[in-house]
Amino acid sequence: MGIIWTIVVGFSAGALAKYIMPGKDPGGFVMTTLLGIGGAFVGSTIGGMLGIYTNSLIGTLIAATAGALLILFLYNKFKTSSG
């Protein structure tokens, strides 16, 4: 059940990040889910270092979305500078 929960939260966070971040981002369901899962890892790691991460549903979703936004920002930054 943990893996399914990770996929559901990852997809939700990735979809929120794509909705919040302006611009056209490639990828469908799989890329959005991977973005959210990566964002959850980044967000929880940074939040844990700062001591502000909570292990609740809302805290996890906020951290995952913030991490996914950071990943999207960096992707767009490097994509536009190299292309």
N, C-alpha and C positions, 0 to 999 in steps of 0.2 A: 504494500500500500504506500510505502514511502516514496518509491520511484514514481508512481502515478501522481501522488501529491506534488512532487517536485516538478513534473511536467505541467500539471495544471497551473501551479503558481508561476512557473517559468513562462508559460504562454501568456498568462494574464499580465505579468510584468513587462514582457516584450511588446505586447499589444499596446499597453499604456504608454510605454516609451516611444513607440513609433507614432502614436497619436499625438503625444506632446511635442516631440521633436519635429520642427518644420523641415520640409524637403522630401524628395523621393528616395526611399530606401528600398533596395531590391530584396527579394526573398519572400517566400510564402510562409506557410504554417511551420515548417521545420526550422527555417532560419529565425522566425520570430520566437519560437520556443527555445532554441539554442541561445539566442540573444538574452532572453529572460533568465535562463539558467546561469549563463555566464554573469549576468548582472546580479543575480542573487549571490553568487560567490564573491564577486567584487564588493557589493554593497555590505554583505555581512562581515567580510574581512575588514573593510575600512571602518564600519560601524563598531566592530569589536575592538579594534585598536583605539578608537576614540572613546570607548566605553558608553556608547549611546544605543547599541543594538539591543532590542528585546526579542524574545522568542515567541511572540504572539503572531497571529495571522496578519494583522494590520502592520506591525513592525516589519515582518518578513516581506510583505508586499511593497512597503515603502522603500526598504533597503534594496530589494531586487529591482524596483523601477528606477531608483537613483543610480544603481550600478549599471543598468541597461542604458540609461541616458548617457552616462559617462562613456560607455563603450561605443554608442552611436556617435557621440560627439567626436571621439578620437578617430573613429572610422571615417567619418565625413571630412575631418581635418586632413588626414593623410591621403584620402582618396582625391581630394581636390588639389592638394599640393603636388602629388606625384603624377596626376593625369592631366 
